Amino acid sequence: MAESATEKSPTTGLTLLTRDVMIDPYPAYALLREHDPVHWDEQLNGWVITRYDDIDHALRDHGTFSSRRLGLLVSSRVDTGRSPAMARFASLASHWMWMLDPPEHTRVRKLMNQGFSPRDVRRLEPLVRGIVTELVDALLAKGEFDLIAEFCYPVPALVLVELYGLPRSDAPLITRWCDAIKVFLGGSPDLGGSGAGAAAAIAEMIDYLTLVIADRRAAPRDDLVSSLVHAHDEGDRLNDDELCSNLLLLLMASFETTVDMLGNGLAGLLTQRDQWEMLVRDQGLAAGAVEEVLRHDGPVQLTHRLLTADVELRGRLLRQGQLAYLVRASGNRDPARFTDPDRIDITRGESGHFALGSGIHYCLGAGLSRLEGVHALTELARRVPGLALTSDGPLRWRADNLQFRGLAELPAHVGSPS
């Protein structure tokens, strides 16, 4: 059993797995940071850690805060013994880089990185620029649109199908598969009920990618799958399960992260209008704007870890075998680390946000996501300077899980330059 605090806290009874919290989690994070920064959550069956310094330490201490949490994470939500599809999911996902510790993680990441070097990312710049230009053309032609459906989703989907060498017509499959998986992994209010959809999506993705891998082994092309199928390091190669699982992971992580980075970022910039106007005046600020919107309202709110030993942290005893939820989005708004953290400032000089991870598990596709973000913001600010939301009412968030934060829609129009 987790030890309880000796005094009643203002956070007693706080429930994170509610729609209200998922719509706007930041007040709950602030309450936890101030009053109970190492908080035991009965529903999540784990410790919720919310201060920047504690999260930073845990992300770098992979010996104590292990990434091998998949078994406990899945078993706490669904009985794999009664679900062959979920058992298959758990088996394959156990090869994911973000579920591994060194030395296995080091080996797999080194091989997978052969498709994501800075040189590889720079080669994708014309592709990304062309896709963004094409989508902005379509927005200008329509005048009114949903930025999520008509811009934020298709940017990474079209980039990824080109990167993987897949037909453009398969881009909607990526959206459907990834949405089902993230709700289960991310911690939905119905923790067990989302498992069937995730298992079905994983099964379809496995079958699909297995055929793609076999095709690239027989007839390599100039795409990421071919590069990774034939990647080697001193004779070492990824086996089919490792390759399939991590191609699936990259597809899911790169897609979801970029969709919500763009959506959350545009919502933030268009509601804190002075920052959008600053970007319109100087598109050279786009790279800084990407970093700032990632910090301010990142697409990945938390990371889980498995305790390999008892740890005392801020007067609480975290026991071996328990889960720790490292709330990266809370750390990114910790006033002890960032000045005026609830405000977007695209000229902010402070660095070190956790939006794309930290330490050995820093996002492998971070360079590609940043590239997409910079080109998206640059092109919109240059060609649609009057871009504005169609309503000043509340934004409609998906609010379907705790880990992955994003909007369901973002209605907007081209407006007129101020």
N, C-alpha and C positions, 0 to 999 in steps of 0.2 A: 504493500500500500504506500502511496505517496504521503509524505508528512504534510500536515496542514499548518497554515500560519497560526501563531499563538494568539493573534489579535484579529478581530473582524476587520476586513478591509473594505474600502468603497467598491472594490471589484467583486465582492462576494455575490454570487448569483449571476455574474456576467456570463452571457452565452454568446459565443462567437458565431455559431452556425445558425444564424437567423437572417432573414432577408434584409432587415433594416441595417444590420452590421455589414452585410455584403454590399449593400448599396453605397454606404459610406463608412468604411471601417476605421477611419482615422481618429474620430473621437474615442473609440474603444481602445485603440493603440495608445493614445495619449494618456488615458486613464490607467492603463496597465503600466506604461513606462514610469509614471509618477508614483503609483501606489503599490503595485505588485509586479515588478519587472520580470520575476520568475514565477509564473502563475500555473498552478495545476488545473487543467481543464478536464472534467470528468467525461464530457461528450467526446472529445478528441482523444481521450485516454493518453494524455501526454502533457509535457511542460511547454508553456508558451513563453518564449524569451523575446523581449521587446526593446532592450537598450542597445545602442550601436556598439559599444565596446564589448559587451557580452557576445553579441552576434558575430562580431569580427573575430574574436578569440575562438569561438566554436567552429566557424567555417574553416579556420586554419588548423585546428587541432583534430585532424582526421583519425588520429589514434584513439581518442576518447569519444569523439562525436562521429561515429562511423556512418558511412553512406550505405552500408548493407542493411537497409531498413525495409526492403520490399516485403519480406516474409511477414513481418509484424504488421506492416501497413495494410497488406491485403487480408491477412487472417483476422484483423480487427474489424473488417468490413464485410467479408463474405466467406462462406465455407467452400474452399476450393475442392474439398473431397466430394461435394455434391454438384460441382460444376466443372466438367471436363474442359469447357471453353476457358473458364477462369484459370484453371490449373495450367493450361497451355500459355495463357497470358503471363502468369507468374513465372513460368519457366523461361520464356523468351525474355521478359523484362529484366530477369536477373542478370542478363549480359549488358544492360544499359550502362554506359560510362558513369552516369550520375548515381548508380546503385553499387559502384565498386570502390574499393580502397586500393592504395598501392600494395603490392606491385602490379596487380592485375589492371588497375585503372591506368597506370603509367604506360603499360604495354599497349592497351587498346587505344588510348588517346593518341599515342605516338603514331600508330598506323592510320587512324582516322584523320589526323591532322594533315595528312598528305594531300587532302583535297581542300583544305581551308587555310593555307598559308597566306600571308599578305599579298604575295604575287598572284595567287589564285583569285583572291577577292578583287584585286585591281583589274584582272582580266574580265570580270563580270560587269564592270562599270558601263560599257556601252549597252549591254543587255538591260540593266536596271534603268538607265536613262531612257531607253526606247520605250519600255513598258510604262514608266511613269508619264512620259510625254503623251503616249497614246491614251492613257486613262484621263489625263487632264483635258485633252482635246474633247473627249466624250462628255466630261462635266461641263465644259464651256458650251457645248452644243445644246445641252439639256437646260441649263440655267438653274434648275432646282434638282436636288438629288439627296440620296442617303450616303454620306461619306463612308460609313462602315461597309455597306453592301457593294457600293460602286467604286470604292477606291481602296480602303484599308484591307479588305479581304483579297481583292484581285492582285494587288501589288505583290505580296509574297507568294501567293498561289501560282501566279504566272512565272515569277522568277524561279520558283522551285521546280515546276514541271520542266522548264527549260534546262535547269541545272542537272536534274536527274535524267534528262533525255526522255521525258514522257509526253504523250499527246496533250495538247492544250485542253482537249475535251475532257480530260480526266481531272482537271483542277477542282471541280465541285466535289469529287470523291475525297480529296484531301480535307476539304472543309468538314464534310460529314464525319469522317473517321476521327479527325483530331478533336472535334467538339465533343464527341461521345467519350473519348478517353480522358480528356482533361477534367470533365465533371466528376468522374470516379476518383482519379488520382488527387484532384484538388481539394476534396473534402466538401461534399454536398450536404445539405440538410438531411437527405436520405442516404446515409453512407452506404448501406447495403444495396438499396434499390437501383443504384446507378451501375452496379457491377455487370448486369447482363448486357447492357448496351455497350459498355467498354469492351467486354469479352468478344462480342460479335464484331465490333469494329476492328479489334486487334486481329481476329481470325481472318477477316477480309484483307487487311493490310499485309499480313504474313503471306497469304496466298498470292497476292498481287506482286509483292516485292520478290518473292521466291522465283517467280517466272521472269521478272526483270533481271535478276542476278544471273540466272541460267542463260538468258539471252546474251548478256554482256560477256559472260565467260566464253561463249561460243563465237561471238562477233563483237569485239570491243568497239566502242564509239568514243567520240570526244565529249564525254560527260562525266559527272561525278561518280556515278555507279561504276562505270568502267575503271576509273582511276582507283577506286577503293577495292574493287574486285581483284585488281592486280597489284595493289599496294603491298610492299614487303619491307622488312627491316632485318638485315642480316639473316635472310632466309625465313624469317617469321612472317606468317600471314594470318589474317582473320579467318576463322572457320565460318561455315555458312550461317550458323546460329548467331555468332557474334556480328557478322556483317549485316544480316537481315535485321536483327534487333536494333543496331545502332543507326542503320539507315532509316528505320522507322522512327527512332528517337529524334534524329536530326530533322526529319520531315515534320514531325509534330512540334518540336521545340522551336525550330526556326519559323514555322508558319504562325503558331499561336503568339509567340513573343512579338513578332513584327506587326501582326494585325492589331494587337492591343497597344503596342507602343505608339503606332500611328493614331489610333482612335483616341486613346487617353490623352496623347500629346496634343492633338488638334482640339479636343474639347477644352483642355487646359488653356491653350494659347488663345482660343476664340472667346473664352469667358473672362480671361485676364487680358483684355484686349490691348492694353498698352504694350504687352510683350509681342503680340502679333504685329502691331504697327511698327515696332522696332525691327522685327525681322523683315517686314516689307521694305523698309528703308535700307536695310543692309543684309542681303542674303548671305554675306560672308559669316554671319552669326549662326548659320544653320547647324554646324557641327556642335557648337555650344548649346544650341536649343535642344538638339537631340539628347545630349547628356542631361540637361536640366529636366526635360519632361520625363525621362527615365527615372531620375531621382524622385521627382515630385509625385508621380502616380504610376509606378512601374507595373508592367503586365504580370510579373511573378511576385506575389506578395510574400510568400514564405517558402522555406525549405525545411524538410524534416531530416532528423538524424537519430541514430540509435546509440544509446549510451553503452559503452563497453566496460565501464567501471563506475563506481559510486563517485559523485562529484558534489562538493558543496559550493553553492553559488548564491551570493547575497542572502545568506542565512537559510537557504532551502537545501534539502538533501535530495539530489537527483540520483536515482538508483540504477545500477547496471540492468540493462534489458528494457528500460523505459524509452519512450520516444520523446524527442525534443523538437518543438516547432520553432524554428528560427525565423522570426517575422522581419524579413529584410525590408519591407516597406515601412515598418515602424522605425527601424534604424535609420532609414533614409530621411525621416522627419524628426529625428532626435535633436532637440535644440541644444543639447550638449555637444553636438558635432557640427550642425549646420545652422547658420544664421537665418532667422526668420524662415524656418523650414516649410511652412504651409503656403508660402508665396513662390510663384515661378519667377525666376530671374535668369534670363538666358545669357547674361553676362557674368553669372556667378563664377567666382574663381575657385571655390571649394570643390575638391574632388574626393573620390573614395566611396561613391555610392555602391550599393549592393545589387542594383537592378539586374545586372547580368552575372551575378555570382561573385565569388572571390576565391582566392587560393587555387588549389589544383582543379577545382570544378568550375572555374571561370568558363562562361559559355563559349563553346567551340565555334559557334556561328555568329559571335558578337560582331566581327568585322563586317559580315554580310548584312546583318540587321542595321548597323550604323550606316552603311552605304545606302541602303534603301531609305532609311529615315532622312538622311541629308538630301538626297535627290528629291524625295517627296516634298519636304518642306521648302526646298529651294524653288522647285517648279511651281508649287502652289503660291508661294509668296510673290514670285516674279510675274506669273500670268493671271492669278486670281487674287489680286491684292485686296479686293473688297469682300472676300470670302466671309460669310457670316452664318450663324445658326438661324434657323427659321423661327425659333421660339426661344424666349428667355425663361421658359418654365424648367422644371427639373429634368435632368438628363435621364434616359432610360438605360440602366445598367442591366447586364445579364443576371447578375446576382444569383448564380446557380452553384457556385463553389467558392471556397475560401482562398485557394491558392492562386488561381488565375483570374485576374480582374480585367474586365473589358465591357464595352458598351454593346447593347443590343442594336442600337441605331443611333445615327447622328445626322438628322435632317439639316440641310444647309442650302444656301443659294450663292450665286456668284457676287451678288451685291454690287456696290459701286465703290471705286477708290475714294478714300476720304481726302 
